[in-house]
Amino acid sequence: MVRRLFETKWEGMRVTPEEVAGAAQLPRGASLALLAALDQDEAVDLRLTVYHSCRSRPVGSVRFMQGFPTYPWTCPGCEETLCGPTHTVVENLRYGIIGWVKCRIYV
Ligand SMILES: [Zn+2]
């Protein structure tokens, strides 16, 4: 079922782990693991999208396997430099996960 979904529905499109989980009836963790494995095979470009409080849309993205951005981090949207969370400061960063399906996947 996963093969058919990627070949016909999502080739060349953006997907989220939640969409894969719903369509393939997988737990979210399993769908994320599947997308991560496909990223390793270069069939999917799995990205961690970064949201800052200055915008409702992502201000950037990094490869999922690269991990979270490190501090100090300068927002490309507003150029504010964040030094990292402390006990008294909560940084206004949020993250999302998307995968770009780059090619047909044969499993
Ligand atoms: Zn910003």
Boltz pocket constraint, residues with backbone or C-beta under 6 A from the ligand:
constraints:
  - pocket:
      binder: B
      contacts: [[A, 52], [A, 53], [A, 54], [A, 55], [A, 59], [A, 75], [A, 76], [A, 77], [A, 78], [A, 79], [A, 80]]
      max_distance: 6.0
